[in-house]
């Protein structure tokens, strides 16, 4: 086996230089930045190199005389495959792992600072890089399977790459690093098992071990499902963006306190209505750019009193789990500061001297080497950092940041039993002016409101939202305006608006991001108006308006959706769609959000789902899905019968066709080669040539006609003769 490993190493070592050269070219132009762009490059490089290496290593010895020479060794075939795989995986890890090891060694040298962080690298920040390298191994086994598997022109051998793509999707979006490793080992192991079985049998399916058969079925089924979902998503997305079905709407307030409904239509159109649903005459026939400009002047200044992304999606790729970079106008040149959640303190680093300065807690600054006496409790609201770099928001208070003086003045301290949720800065006449909602789909994913800062004013105010009240503070932290929350902060998101003539305030309560999509689309919004001293003036309930509307194409996608596919999507997204009580503060998982965004165009509208079979659109979707299932079951049964499968195998494949529709039929075609058939001499029906007896009538093959070239005696007169087999040799002789 050592000689085989050396042979593979000697033959394939030259390919290691290719990814190293490409990596060097990328780094020389873009640098090493631990960010999504860099990780995408590593993923692309690993996928291409891994897949090509697997193909090159297996192709030249997968058939013909080369395969015969390879297997003509006093070594078990499985050991030969293991030698190839160990060598190929080792060369791959060397090519992709050398840059990581160099970066790792350089990063942990004393005094090293990552340029993009302004701070020494923590080893947890390298988890995504390592995960992307390991993902390339899944592509390596997919390439090996493609080289070993015998397939037809329609490309079933490439389905392993689609399964590898799904593993990469999971690796990118799961919450924890161990979950990413689990996805890599699950998909990589099963695809490797499929490649191993194809190596043992030269691509034939029937003689393979059961583990290899299971791995091949899993790989092909996963690839076909990915192909089905992605193709439908691409088709509908192109239709969706090319027609006028695109629609979403939201409530806004103008300076006088008037409630408006802004509807964003297809092809960039905008329609503005009052809260009764009547279109505004003054904006009815104006061009779109004039309507946008007029809306910018009409909007009342506002800011969010509660952050919808309070903790964000939990993901091992998020830097803020380990290090939150900080900085503002008070940061001295040559210094870098960051909040380290594990320590609960702000840590400073001298970039020039390359040494630790010290740390700042809620009470004091301590130099490097000294033992701190206090730490911040609770999680930092890091969603506030980019918009408001002067504040640190913790559940126990809001702190200003003065790095020059090495202190954190307490700007706001909540009452006993009260928890701070967010803090936002307000400048002049109310610094945050909405531009346009970044809407993510017709399923009603909460729009992410984009704001621009209005710098016309000089005064600075801060809006602090807690779990009990909303506070408006001046630049010294004195409360100028405060009102208690009228609705639970977990089920509602509050925004504070400044109204004019006379000066007063309004608080809008919108459904929380932590509720299900259906609940958010059906829950009415509330508006409460206050005078400048905080006394309530009026309370208005606004009817629920769905964030979007269903497209006319969605019901017809039931005809190309299988029951298993619909059930998997519905079970994965059930909590996201139908949650009726506020979830945890981290909202949806990143995987759920990405999955919802990917399939919203082909999945029934949430309000349709909520109505169930009483909705005509859902009825059409279900009918189409059942027809899809029946077509798949009938097709699989017909093909299994044509292949002369046993009754049990016919039933199994029929169930597969019913669950997966035409995908089940494609799986059957991809796994089993079409058998050659000839006419039976007795019943004249086509029979499979590899069987000794006809599957229809049980008759044996016909005896070949004598042509004078025979070298054996006639067998018909021999004692004990019972006939001949498929190749003309006598059987049953005693």
C-alpha positions in Angstrom: 0.0 0.0 0.0 2.9 2.3 0.6 4.1 1.9 -3.0 0.6 2.8 -4.2 0.5 5.9 -2.0 4.0 6.9 -3.3 2.8 6.3 -6.9 -0.3 8.5 -6.5 1.8 11.2 -4.7 4.4 11.2 -7.5 1.7 11.4 -10.3 -0.4 14.2 -8.7 2.0 16.4 -6.8 2.4 18.8 -9.7 -1.3 19.9 -9.4 -0.6 21.3 -5.9 1.1 24.3 -7.4 -2.0 25.5 -9.2 -4.1 26.6 -6.2 -1.0 28.0 -4.5 -0.3 30.3 -7.5 -3.9 31.4 -7.7 -4.0 32.1 -4.0 -0.9 34.1 -4.2 -2.3 36.2 -7.1 -5.5 36.9 -5.2 -3.7 37.9 -2.0 -1.2 40.1 -3.8 -4.2 42.1 -5.3 -6.7 42.0 -2.5 -4.9 41.0 0.7 -6.0 38.5 3.4 -9.1 39.8 4.9 -11.2 37.5 7.1 -14.5 38.5 5.4 -17.2 36.9 3.3 -15.5 38.0 0.0 -12.3 36.2 1.0 -14.2 33.1 2.2 -16.1 33.0 -1.1 -12.7 32.9 -3.0 -11.4 30.1 -0.7 -14.6 28.2 -1.3 -14.4 28.6 -5.1 -10.8 27.7 -5.2 -11.4 24.6 -3.0 -14.4 23.5 -5.0 -12.7 23.8 -8.4 -9.4 22.3 -7.3 -11.0 19.5 -5.3 -13.4 18.5 -8.0 -10.8 18.6 -10.8 -8.2 16.7 -8.6 -10.8 14.0 -8.0 -11.6 13.6 -11.7 -7.9 13.6 -12.7 -6.9 11.1 -10.1 -9.6 8.6 -11.0 -10.3 9.0 -14.7 -7.2 7.5 -16.2 -7.4 4.2 -14.3 -11.2 3.8 -14.1 -11.6 1.6 -17.2 -9.9 -0.6 -19.8 -6.3 -1.9 -19.5 -5.2 0.7 -17.0 -7.9 -0.4 -14.6 -6.9 -4.1 -15.1 -3.2 -3.3 -14.4 -4.2 -1.3 -11.3 -6.3 -4.0 -9.8 -3.8 -6.7 -10.7 -2.0 -6.2 -7.4 -1.8 -8.4 -4.4 -3.9 -5.8 -2.5 -7.6 -5.6 -1.8 -9.5 -3.3 -4.1 -10.8 -1.3 -1.1 -7.2 -0.7 0.0 -6.3 0.5 -3.5 -9.2 3.0 -3.3 -8.1 4.0 0.2 -4.6 4.7 -1.0 -5.8 6.9 -3.8 -8.2 8.8 -1.5 -5.6 9.3 1.2 -3.1 10.7 -1.2 -5.6 12.9 -3.0 -7.1 14.3 0.2 -3.6 14.9 1.6 -2.5 16.8 -1.5 -5.7 18.8 -1.4 -5.2 19.7 2.2 -1.6 20.6 1.6 -2.5 22.9 -1.3 -5.4 24.7 0.6 -4.0 24.3 4.1 -0.5 25.7 3.6 -1.9 29.3 3.3 -4.0 28.8 6.4 -1.0 27.5 8.4 1.2 30.3 7.3 -1.5 32.8 8.3 -2.0 31.1 11.5 1.7 31.0 12.5 2.1 34.7 11.4 -1.0 35.8 13.2 0.1 34.4 16.6 3.6 35.8 16.5 4.1 38.4 19.3 2.9 41.8 18.3 1.2 40.8 15.1 -1.9 42.8 14.2 -4.5 41.9 11.5 -4.7 45.0 9.3 -8.5 44.6 8.7 -9.1 44.2 12.4 -6.6 46.5 13.9 -6.2 43.8 16.6 -4.5 40.5 17.1 -6.4 37.6 15.5 -8.3 35.2 17.8 -8.3 31.6 16.7 -12.1 31.4 16.6 -12.1 33.8 13.7 -10.4 31.2 11.6 -13.2 28.7 11.9 -14.9 29.8 8.6 -11.7 29.5 6.7 -11.1 26.0 7.9 -14.7 25.1 7.2 -14.4 26.3 3.6 -11.2 24.2 3.1 -13.0 21.1 4.4 -16.0 21.8 2.1 -13.6 21.4 -0.9 -13.1 17.8 0.2 -16.8 17.1 -0.5 -16.2 18.4 -4.0 -13.1 16.1 -4.3 -15.2 13.0 -3.7 -17.9 14.3 -6.1 -15.2 14.6 -8.7 -14.0 11.1 -8.0 -17.6 9.8 -8.3 -18.0 11.6 -11.6 -14.9 9.9 -13.0 -15.8 6.4 -11.7 -19.5 6.3 -12.3 -20.8 5.2 -15.7 -23.6 7.4 -16.9 -25.5 8.6 -19.9 -25.1 11.9 -21.7 -27.7 13.7 -19.6 -25.2 14.2 -16.8 -26.3 12.0 -13.9 -22.6 11.6 -13.0 -22.4 15.3 -12.1 -25.2 15.2 -9.5 -22.5 14.7 -6.8 -21.5 18.3 -7.3 -25.0 19.5 -6.6 -25.0 17.5 -3.4 -21.6 19.1 -2.5 -23.2 22.5 -3.3 -26.0 21.8 -0.7 -23.3 20.9 1.9 -21.6 24.2 1.2 -24.9 26.0 1.6 -25.4 24.4 5.0 -21.8 25.1 6.1 -22.3 28.8 5.3 -25.5 29.3 7.2 -25.6 27.0 10.2 -25.2 28.5 13.6 -22.3 26.6 15.1 -19.0 25.4 13.8 -19.7 21.8 15.0 -22.9 21.8 12.8 -20.8 22.8 9.8 -18.4 20.0 10.5 -21.3 17.6 10.8 -22.7 18.6 7.4 -19.2 18.2 5.8 -18.7 14.7 7.3 -22.2 13.6 6.5 -22.2 14.7 2.8 -18.5 13.9 2.3 -18.8 10.5 3.8 -21.8 9.4 1.8 -20.4 10.7 -1.5 -17.1 8.9 -0.7 -19.1 5.7 -0.1 -20.7 6.1 -3.5 -17.3 6.7 -5.1 -15.9 3.6 -3.3 -18.7 1.4 -4.6 -18.3 2.6 -8.1 -14.5 1.9 -7.9 -15.1 -1.7 -6.8 -17.5 -2.5 -9.6 -16.3 -0.2 -12.4 -19.4 1.9 -12.2 -22.0 -1.0 -12.1 -24.7 -0.6 -9.5 -26.0 -4.0 -8.7 -22.8 -5.7 -7.3 -22.0 -2.8 -5.0 -22.1 -3.2 -1.1 -25.3 -1.8 0.6 -23.4 1.1 2.1 -22.2 2.2 -1.4 -25.7 1.8 -2.8 -27.2 4.0 0.0 -24.5 6.6 -0.5 -25.2 6.7 -4.3 -28.9 7.0 -3.8 -28.5 9.7 -1.2 -26.1 11.6 -3.5 -28.2 11.4 -6.6 -31.5 12.2 -4.7 -30.0 15.2 -3.0 -28.6 16.5 -6.3 -31.9 16.1 -8.1 -33.8 17.9 -5.3 -31.3 20.8 -5.4 -31.7 20.9 -9.2 -35.5 20.9 -8.9 -35.6 23.7 -6.3 -32.9 25.9 -7.9 -34.3 25.6 -11.4 -37.8 26.6 -10.2 -36.4 29.5 -8.2 -34.4 30.8 -11.1 -37.4 30.6 -13.5 -39.8 32.2 -11.1 -37.3 34.9 -10.2 -36.9 35.9 -13.8 -40.6 36.0 -14.3 -41.1 37.8 -11.0 -38.7 40.6 -11.8 -40.0 41.0 -15.4 -43.7 41.6 -14.7 -45.8 43.9 -12.5 -46.6 41.4 -9.8 -43.9 42.8 -7.5 -45.6 44.6 -4.6 -45.0 45.6 -1.0 -46.5 48.3 1.3 -45.9 49.9 4.7 -47.3 52.6 6.9 -45.5 56.0 7.3 -46.3 59.3 9.1 -45.9 62.8 7.6 -44.9 65.9 9.6 -48.5 66.6 10.6 -49.2 63.1 11.9 -51.2 61.9 8.9 -50.9 58.2 8.3 -50.0 57.2 4.8 -49.7 53.9 3.0 -46.8 53.7 0.6 -47.1 50.9 -2.0 -44.1 49.9 -4.0 -45.2 48.5 -7.3 -43.5 46.6 -10.1 -41.1 48.3 -12.4 -40.2 50.9 -9.7 -43.7 52.4 -9.4 -45.0 54.0 -6.1 -48.5 54.7 -5.0 -49.4 56.7 -1.9 -52.7 56.3 -0.1 -54.3 57.5 3.1 -54.9 55.0 5.9 -58.5 54.5 4.5 -57.0 53.2 1.2 -57.8 56.3 -0.9 -55.0 57.4 -3.2 -53.6 60.9 -2.6 -54.7 63.2 -5.4 -51.6 65.5 -5.2 -49.3 62.5 -5.9 -51.5 60.6 -8.3 -50.1 61.5 -11.7 -46.6 62.7 -10.8 -43.5 60.8 -12.1 -41.8 58.4 -9.8 -38.8 60.5 -9.1 -41.0 63.4 -8.0 -43.1 61.1 -5.8 -39.9 59.9 -4.1 -38.7 63.5 -3.6 -42.0 64.5 -2.2 -42.1 61.6 0.2 -38.7 62.6 1.5 -40.1 66.0 2.4 -43.3 64.5 3.9 -41.8 61.9 6.2 -41.8 62.8 9.8 -38.4 62.5 11.4 -38.2 59.1 13.2 -35.9 56.7 14.8 -36.3 53.1 16.1 -36.8 52.8 19.8 -36.2 49.1 19.7 -33.7 47.3 17.5 -35.2 44.5 15.5 -31.7 43.0 15.0 -31.0 43.2 18.8 -28.7 40.2 18.7 -28.8 39.3 15.0 -28.5 35.8 13.6 -26.4 33.4 15.6 -23.7 32.2 13.3 -20.1 31.1 13.9 -19.0 33.5 11.1 -20.1 36.6 13.0 -17.0 38.4 14.4 -19.1 40.1 17.1 -19.3 36.8 19.0 -15.7 37.1 19.7 -14.6 40.7 19.0 -16.5 43.9 18.3 -14.3 46.6 16.8 -14.9 50.1 18.3 -13.8 53.6 17.5 -15.0 57.2 17.2 -13.6 60.7 17.0 -12.0 60.3 20.4 -9.8 57.4 19.4 -6.1 58.5 19.6 -4.1 57.9 16.4 -2.3 54.5 16.4 -4.7 52.9 18.8 -7.3 50.2 18.2 -10.1 49.3 20.6 -12.6 46.4 20.7 -15.1 44.9 23.0 -14.3 41.3 23.9 -17.5 39.4 25.1 -15.5 36.7 26.9 -13.9 39.3 29.1 -16.8 41.7 29.3 -14.5 44.7 28.8 -13.1 47.1 26.2 -9.5 46.1 25.3 -7.1 48.6 23.7 -4.1 47.8 21.5 -1.2 50.1 20.5 -0.6 49.6 16.7 2.7 51.4 16.7 4.3 49.7 19.7 2.4 46.5 19.0 1.5 45.9 22.6 -1.7 45.7 24.8 -2.6 49.1 26.4 -5.2 47.8 28.9 -8.9 47.4 29.3 -11.9 49.6 30.3 -14.8 48.4 32.3 -17.9 50.1 33.6 -16.0 51.6 36.5 -12.3 51.9 35.7 -9.4 51.6 33.3 -6.6 49.2 34.1 -3.3 48.9 32.4 -2.1 45.7 30.8 -1.1 43.2 33.4 -3.4 44.5 36.1 -6.4 42.6 37.3 -9.7 44.3 36.4 -12.3 44.6 39.2 -15.5 44.8 37.1 -17.0 43.8 33.8 -20.1 44.6 31.7 -22.9 42.2 32.3 -25.3 41.1 29.5 -24.8 41.2 25.8 -23.8 44.2 23.8 -26.2 45.6 21.3 -23.7 45.6 18.5 -26.3 46.5 15.9 -26.0 50.0 17.3 -22.3 50.3 16.8 -22.2 51.2 13.1 -24.9 53.8 13.2 -24.0 55.3 16.6 -20.2 54.8 17.3 -20.4 57.0 20.4 -22.5 54.7 22.5 -22.2 51.3 24.1 -25.6 49.8 24.8 -25.9 47.1 27.5 -28.9 45.8 29.3 -27.7 47.7 32.4 -27.2 51.1 30.8 -26.0 53.3 27.9 -22.4 54.4 28.0 -20.6 57.1 26.1 -17.1 56.2 24.7 -14.1 58.6 25.4 -11.0 56.7 24.4 -8.7 59.7 24.8 -9.6 59.9 28.5 -9.9 56.2 28.9 -13.3 56.4 30.4 -16.9 55.4 29.6 -19.3 58.0 31.1 -22.7 56.6 32.0 -25.3 58.3 29.8 -28.4 56.5 30.9 -29.1 54.1 33.7 -32.5 52.2 33.8 -34.6 51.9 36.9 -34.5 48.8 39.0 -35.9 45.8 37.1 -35.8 47.7 33.8 -33.6 46.5 30.9 -32.2 48.6 28.1 -32.9 47.2 24.6 -31.4 49.9 22.3 -30.2 53.5 21.9 -30.3 55.6 18.8 -28.8 59.1 18.1 -31.1 61.9 16.9 -29.5 65.0 15.3 -31.2 68.3 14.6 -34.7 67.9 13.4 -34.5 64.1 13.8 -31.5 62.7 12.0 -33.0 59.5 10.6 -35.0 60.0 7.3 -36.2 56.8 5.6 -35.1 56.4 2.0 -36.5 53.1 0.8 -37.4 49.7 2.3 -35.1 46.9 1.3 -37.9 44.4 0.8 -37.0 40.7 0.7 -40.0 39.0 -0.8 -43.7 38.5 -1.0 -43.8 36.2 2.1 -43.7 39.3 4.3 -40.1 39.1 5.6 -39.8 42.3 7.6 -38.5 45.2 5.4 -35.2 46.6 6.5 -35.7 50.4 6.5 -32.8 52.3 5.1 -32.2 55.8 6.6 -30.0 58.8 5.8 -28.7 61.2 8.4 -30.0 64.8 8.3 -27.1 67.0 9.4 -29.0 70.3 9.3 -29.3 70.6 13.1 -26.6 71.1 15.7 -28.2 69.6 18.8 -27.8 65.9 19.6 -30.4 63.8 21.2 -30.6 60.1 22.0 -33.6 57.8 22.0 -33.3 55.0 24.5 -35.7 52.1 24.4 -36.2 49.7 27.3 -38.5 46.9 28.0 -40.8 49.4 29.8 -40.5 52.8 28.3 -39.1 55.1 25.6 -36.8 58.0 26.6 -35.6 61.0 24.7 -32.3 62.4 26.2 -30.3 65.5 25.5 -26.5 65.4 24.9 -25.9 65.4 28.6 -28.2 62.5 29.3 -31.1 64.5 30.8 -34.5 63.1 30.0 -36.6 65.5 27.8 -39.4 63.2 26.9 -40.5 59.8 28.1 -43.6 57.6 27.7 -44.3 54.0 28.9 -44.6 51.2 26.4 -48.2 50.5 25.6 -47.4 47.0 24.1 -45.0 44.2 24.9 -41.6 44.8 23.4 -41.2 41.2 22.3 -44.3 41.2 20.1 -44.0 44.9 18.9 -41.3 47.1 17.5 -41.7 50.8 18.5 -40.5 53.8 16.4 -40.6 57.4 17.7 -41.7 60.1 15.3 -41.5 63.9 15.8 -44.6 65.8 14.6 -45.0 69.5 14.0 -47.5 72.3 14.4 -47.7 72.0 17.3 -44.6 70.0 18.5 -45.6 66.5 19.6 -44.5 62.9 19.3 -46.0 59.7 18.0 -45.1 56.1 18.7 -45.8 53.5 16.1 -46.0 49.9 17.2 -45.4 47.4 14.4 -45.4 43.6 14.7 -42.0 42.2 15.9 -39.6 40.4 13.7 -39.6 37.7 16.3 -43.2 36.7 15.4 -44.1 34.4 12.6 -44.7 35.8 9.1 -48.4 35.1 9.2 -48.8 36.8 12.5 -46.9 39.8 11.3 -49.1 40.0 8.2 -52.4 39.8 10.1 -51.6 41.8 13.3 -52.9 45.4 13.2 -50.5 48.2 13.9 -51.0 50.9 16.6 -50.2 54.6 16.7 -50.3 56.6 19.9 -49.9 60.4 19.9 -48.4 62.4 22.8 -47.8 66.1 23.5 -44.4 67.4 24.3 -44.8 66.7 28.0 -45.7 63.0 27.4 -49.5 63.1 27.9 -51.4 60.9 25.6 -53.5 62.7 23.0 -55.0 59.9 20.8 -54.7 56.3 20.0 -55.3 54.8 16.5 -55.5 51.2 15.4 -54.4 50.7 11.9 -55.6 47.7 9.9 -53.1 45.0 9.0 -51.6 45.4 5.6 -49.6 42.5 4.3 -46.0 43.4 3.4 -46.5 41.9 0.0 -49.0 40.1 -2.1 -48.9 36.6 -3.8 -47.9 36.3 -7.4 -50.2 34.7 -9.9 -47.5 32.0 -10.7 -47.3 30.5 -7.3 -50.3 28.1 -7.4 -49.0 26.5 -10.6 -45.7 25.5 -9.1 -47.6 22.7 -7.3 -47.6 20.8 -10.6 -43.8 20.6 -10.4 -43.5 20.2 -6.7 -43.5 16.8 -5.0 -45.1 16.0 -1.6 -41.7 15.3 0.0 -40.3 18.6 -1.2 -43.3 20.6 0.0 -43.4 18.8 3.4 -39.6 19.3 3.9 -39.9 23.1 3.2 -43.0 23.5 5.3 -41.5 21.6 8.3 -38.3 23.6 8.0 -40.1 26.9 7.8 -43.1 26.2 10.0 -41.9 28.1 13.0 -40.8 31.0 10.8 -44.2 31.1 9.1 -46.7 30.4 11.9 -45.0 31.4 15.2 -47.7 33.1 17.3 -45.6 34.0 20.4 -42.4 36.0 20.3 -39.4 33.8 19.9 -35.9 34.3 21.3 -34.1 37.6 20.9 -31.9 36.2 18.1 -35.0 36.0 15.8 -34.9 33.6 12.9 -31.8 31.4 12.3 -29.7 32.4 9.4 -30.4 29.1 7.7 -34.2 29.7 8.0 -33.9 33.2 6.6 -31.8 32.1 3.7 -34.1 29.2 2.9 -37.2 31.4 3.1 -35.6 34.0 0.8 -34.6 31.3 -1.7 -38.0 29.5 -2.0 -40.5 32.3 -1.4 -41.2 32.6 -5.1 -42.3 29.0 -5.5 -43.8 28.4 -2.1 -47.5 29.3 -1.3 -48.1 32.7 0.2 -48.3 32.6 4.0 -51.9 34.0 4.1 -52.9 31.3 1.6 -51.4 28.6 3.8 -53.1 30.1 6.8 -56.5 29.7 5.1 -55.7 26.1 4.3 -57.9 24.2 1.8 -60.6 26.9 2.0 -58.3 29.0 -0.3 -58.7 28.4 -4.0 -55.0 29.0 -4.6 -54.0 26.4 -2.1 -56.5 23.9 -3.6 -54.9 24.4 -7.0 -51.4 23.9 -5.5 -52.5 20.7 -3.7 -54.2 19.3 -6.8 -51.1 20.0 -8.8 -48.9 18.4 -6.2 -51.1 15.2 -6.1 -51.0 14.9 -9.9 -47.2 15.3 -9.7 -47.1 12.5 -7.1 -49.4 10.2 -9.1 -47.4 10.8 -12.3 -44.2 10.0 -10.5 -45.6 6.8 -8.9 -47.1 5.5 -12.1 -43.9 6.3 -14.1 -41.7 4.5 -11.5 -43.9 1.5 -11.4 -44.0 1.2 -15.2 -40.2 1.5 -15.5 -39.6 -0.9 -12.6 -41.8 -3.4 -14.3 -40.0 -2.9 -17.5 -36.7 -3.6 -15.7 -38.3 -6.8 -14.4 -37.8 -5.9 -10.7 -39.4 -8.0 -8.0 -42.8 -7.0 -6.6 -41.2 -5.6 -3.5 -38.8 -3.4 -5.5 -41.6 -2.2 -7.7 -43.6 -1.1 -4.6 -40.5 0.6 -3.2 -39.8 2.6 -6.3 -43.5 3.4 -6.7 -43.5 4.9 -3.2 -40.3 6.8 -4.1 -42.1 8.2 -7.2 -45.1 9.2 -5.2 -43.0 11.1 -2.6 -40.6 12.8 -5.0 -42.6 12.9 -8.2 -40.6 13.0 -11.5 -37.5 13.4 -9.3 -38.0 9.7 -8.2 -38.2 8.7 -11.8 -35.0 10.5 -12.7 -33.4 8.8 -9.7 -34.3 5.4 -11.0 -33.0 6.3 -14.4 -29.7 7.6 -13.0 -29.0 4.6 -10.7 -30.0 1.7 -12.9 -28.7 1.2 -16.5 -31.3 0.4 -19.1 -31.1 -3.4 -19.6 -30.7 -4.9 -23.1 -33.8 -6.9 -24.2 -34.5 -9.5 -26.9 -37.7 -11.2 -28.1 -38.6 -14.4 -26.2 -38.9 -17.4 -28.5 -42.0 -18.6 -26.7 -44.2 -15.6 -25.8 -42.5 -13.2 -28.3 -42.4 -10.5 -25.7 -39.2 -8.5 -25.0 -37.2 -10.1 -22.2 -34.0 -9.1 -20.4 -31.0 -10.9 -21.8 -29.2 -11.3 -18.5 -31.9 -13.6 -17.0 -31.8 -17.3 -17.6 -35.6 -17.5 -17.9 -38.2 -15.1 -19.4 -39.8 -12.9 -16.8 -43.1 -13.2 -18.6 -43.5 -16.9 -19.3 -40.5 -18.5 -17.6 -39.1 -20.0 -20.8 -35.3 -20.4 -21.2 -33.3 -18.9 -24.0 -33.5 -20.5 -27.4 -30.6 -22.9 -28.3 -28.3 -21.3 -30.9 -28.6 -22.6 -34.4 -25.7 -24.9 -35.5 -23.5 -23.3 -38.2 -20.7 -25.9 -38.4 -18.2 -24.0 -36.2 -19.1 -25.8 -32.9 -16.3 -27.6 -31.0 -18.6 -29.4 -28.6 -20.7 -32.5 -29.2 -24.5 -31.9 -29.5 -25.9 -31.9 -26.0 -29.5 -32.9 -26.7 -28.7 -36.6 -26.6 -26.4 -36.4 -23.5 -27.7 -38.1 -20.3 -29.0 -35.7 -17.8 -29.3 -32.8 -20.3 -31.8 -30.2 -19.1 -31.2 -27.4 -21.5 -28.7 -24.6 -22.1 -28.1 -21.3 -20.4 -28.1 -17.8 -22.0 -24.6 -18.5 -23.5 -25.5 -21.9 -25.0 -23.7 -24.0 -22.4 -25.5 -27.2 -21.1 -27.0 -27.2 -17.7 -28.3 -30.0 -15.5 -25.6 -32.6 -16.6 -24.8 -35.2 -13.9 
